[in-house]
């Protein structure tokens, strides 16, 4: 019987997290990069059924469009990492976790955050998958 989860990325095992953010979702940006509201355009590495909209969960990298923010950031297409989601998901230890809101952090394609601080908590799954994000995070839950 195969292991549950989305498989391996290098030597990293990605647990099966309920995907709570579809393409087209507008979510707040929780860093100080200048973006305020971003819209998910696509999810990096998503493989799904034909004609099914891609969806993202905590720790996934997504391609986003900045809808609200500073004039130089607006209408840019960037990469972002999802750090919080409102839909509850199960952790490997058996506990369930749910955040009050959805949130993303603007990054470059390698996962380096564009801002210098992250407001609010960051999910442990996102911090383990993206170590540079964990260095900037104030609280990891």
ABEGO torsion letter per residue (X at the ends): XBBBEAEBBEABBBBBBBBABBBGBBBBBABAAGBABBBBABBBGBBBBBGBBBBBBBGBBBBBBBABEBAAABGBBBBBBBABBABBBBBAAGBBBBBABBBBBBBBAAGBBABABBBEBBBAAAAAABAAAAAABABBX
